Amino acid sequence: MKKVQVVGPGCKRCEATFEMLRSEARKLGTDVVIEKVTDYVEIARFCSKFGIVSTPVVVVDGKIVHAGGMPKAQEVAKWLGS
């Protein structure tokens, strides 16, 4: 089972990214747990640790696959399908 995290304060882009991941996981039938990381202290720790300056950040199985702006649907399918 894949573990996916969307790191961000809950802005429109973060919410849209979360929904895009959920929708694509359903479409692909992927066994995945998707969680939001919205606590500002956790976001600050995470972003400073990895040198990230913009959200949303998408983490798949502990690996950062995207940071800043909306991901493309093809990217999401690749992350969840592999």
C-alpha positions as CSV (number, residue, x, y, z in Angstrom):
1,M,0.0,0.0,0.0
2,K,1.3,3.4,-1.0
3,K,1.4,6.3,1.5
4,V,0.9,9.7,0.0
5,Q,1.1,13.0,1.9
6,V,0.0,16.4,0.7
7,V,2.0,19.0,2.8
8,G,0.5,22.5,2.8
9,P,-1.7,24.9,4.8
10,G,-4.9,23.9,3.2
11,C,-5.0,26.5,0.4
12,K,-7.0,26.0,-2.8
13,R,-4.0,24.4,-4.5
14,C,-3.4,22.0,-1.6
15,E,-7.0,21.0,-1.5
16,A,-7.2,20.6,-5.3
17,T,-4.0,18.5,-5.2
18,F,-5.5,16.3,-2.5
19,E,-8.7,15.8,-4.4
20,M,-6.8,15.1,-7.6
21,L,-4.8,12.4,-5.9
22,R,-7.9,10.8,-4.4
23,S,-9.7,10.8,-7.7
24,E,-6.8,9.3,-9.6
25,A,-6.3,6.6,-7.0
26,R,-10.0,5.6,-7.3
27,K,-9.7,5.7,-11.1
28,L,-6.6,3.4,-11.0
29,G,-7.9,1.2,-8.2
30,T,-4.7,1.9,-6.4
31,D,-4.4,0.8,-2.7
32,V,-3.2,4.1,-1.2
33,V,-3.5,6.1,2.0
34,I,-3.6,9.8,1.3
35,E,-3.2,12.2,4.2
36,K,-3.0,16.0,4.6
37,V,-0.2,17.6,6.6
38,T,-1.6,21.0,7.5
39,D,-0.1,21.8,10.9
40,Y,2.0,24.9,10.4
41,V,4.8,23.7,12.7
42,E,5.0,20.4,10.8
43,I,5.0,22.2,7.5
44,A,7.8,24.6,8.6
45,R,9.9,21.6,9.8
46,F,9.3,19.7,6.7
47,C,10.0,22.6,4.3
48,S,13.1,23.7,6.2
49,K,14.5,20.2,6.3
50,F,14.2,19.7,2.6
51,G,14.8,23.3,1.5
52,I,11.3,23.7,0.0
53,V,9.8,27.2,-0.3
54,S,6.4,26.6,-1.8
55,T,3.4,24.3,-1.3
56,P,1.8,22.0,-2.0
57,V,4.4,19.3,-1.5
58,V,3.5,15.7,-2.5
59,V,5.4,12.9,-0.8
60,V,4.9,9.3,-2.0
61,D,6.3,6.6,0.3
62,G,8.7,9.1,1.9
63,K,10.0,10.5,-1.4
64,I,9.2,14.1,-2.5
65,V,7.8,13.9,-6.0
66,H,6.4,17.4,-6.3
67,A,6.7,20.9,-4.7
68,G,4.9,24.1,-5.5
69,G,1.9,24.6,-7.8
70,M,-0.6,22.1,-9.1
71,P,0.8,18.8,-10.4
72,K,-0.3,17.5,-13.8
73,A,-2.7,14.6,-14.0
74,Q,-0.2,12.5,-15.9
75,E,2.3,13.0,-13.1
76,V,-0.2,11.9,-10.5
77,A,-1.1,8.8,-12.4
78,K,2.6,7.9,-12.7
79,W,3.2,8.4,-9.0
80,L,0.3,6.2,-8.0
81,G,0.7,3.6,-10.7
82,S,4.3,2.8,-10.1
